Amino acid sequence: MKTRRWLIALLLSVLAVVVVPLTVSLGPLRAAAVRAFERQWGRPVEVGRVQAQFLPEPGLRSYRVKVSDLEAFGAEPFLQAQEVYCRLKLGSLIRGRLECTRLHLVRPSLNLVRNAQGAWNLALWAQRAALSWPVVSAEEARINFKQGAEKKIYALADARFSLQATPEAWRLSLDAQPFRSDRRLAEIGRVKLS
C-alpha cells in the first residue's frame, strides 16, 4: 500500500513538472526576467524567450539575450548570449522579486570597450556589480576588445570563465583561445588565468 502511494506521488510530481510549465503564462515571467536582468546588469536588456525550469533547481532559461552598453561606449551591445540560465534566489521570490544567485551564459559575445576618456565599460559595470552580483560563468564565449568604435583584430575565443565578487576582491578564472581576425594563429596554445 505504501509503495503504491509513493508511486502515485512520484507520478503526480513528474506530471506537475511537465504540465505546469505548459499551462503557466510566461508573459509576466518574461517581463519580470527582463526587469531582474536590467537591475543586475544596470543596463537595458532584451530577451527573446523565457522558459521556467523546476528541476534540478528552480531557475529561468532565457534565449537571445542582449545587454546594451552605455552611450559613452558606443552602440554595439555590451553582451549578447544565445542562452542565459538564472538560478533563482528563493528568498527573493517570497519578496515578489526575481533575483539570480548564479548566471550561466551559453555562447556569449562580450565587448570590452575603452572609450576616449580611458574608461572601460567592464570597470564601470564591476563597480556597480560588486555590491550584489551573482556568480557569472560562461562557456563557448567570445571576448572582443574595442578602442572607442574601433574593434581590435584580436579577441579571445572558445572561452570558459567564472567571475565572482567577494568582499575583498573579484575572483576570476579564465581559459580561452587567443584569436586574430586578420590571420590564422597556428598552435599558440590557450590562455589560462586565475
Rosetta blueprint (number, residue, H / E / L):
1 M L
2 K H
3 T H
4 R H
5 R H
6 W H
7 L H
8 I H
9 A H
10 L H
11 L H
12 L H
13 S H
14 V H
15 L H
16 A H
17 V H
18 V H
19 V H
20 V H
21 P H
22 L H
23 T H
24 V L
25 S L
26 L L
27 G H
28 P H
29 L H
30 R H
31 A H
32 A H
33 A H
34 V H
35 R H
36 A H
37 F H
38 E H
39 R H
40 Q H
41 W H
42 G L
43 R L
44 P L
45 V E
46 E E
47 V L
48 G L
49 R E
50 V E
51 Q E
52 A E
53 Q E
54 F L
55 L L
56 P L
57 E L
58 P L
59 G E
60 L E
61 R E
62 S E
63 Y E
64 R E
65 V E
66 K E
67 V E
68 S L
69 D L
70 L L
71 E H
72 A H
73 F H
74 G L
75 A L
76 E L
77 P L
78 F L
79 L E
80 Q E
81 A E
82 Q E
83 E E
84 V E
85 Y E
86 C E
87 R E
88 L E
89 K L
90 L H
91 G H
92 S H
93 L H
94 I H
95 R L
96 G L
97 R L
98 L L
99 E L
100 C E
101 T E
102 R E
103 L E
104 H E
105 L E
106 V E
107 R E
108 P E
109 S E
110 L E
111 N E
112 L E
113 V E
114 R E
115 N L
116 A L
117 Q L
118 G L
119 A L
120 W E
121 N H
122 L H
123 A H
124 L H
125 W H
126 A H
127 Q H
128 R H
129 A H
130 A L
131 L L
132 S L
133 W L
134 P L
135 V E
136 V E
137 S E
138 A E
139 E E
140 E E
141 A E
142 R E
143 I E
144 N E
145 F E
146 K E
147 Q E
148 G L
149 A L
150 E E
151 K E
152 K E
153 I E
154 Y E
155 A E
156 L E
157 A E
158 D E
159 A E
160 R E
161 F E
162 S E
163 L E
164 Q E
165 A E
166 T L
167 P L
168 E L
169 A L
170 W E
171 R E
172 L E
173 S E
174 L E
175 D E
176 A E
177 Q E
178 P E
179 F E
180 R E
181 S L
182 D L
183 R L
184 R L
185 L L
186 A L
187 E L
188 I L
189 G L
190 R L
191 V E
192 K E
193 L E
194 S L
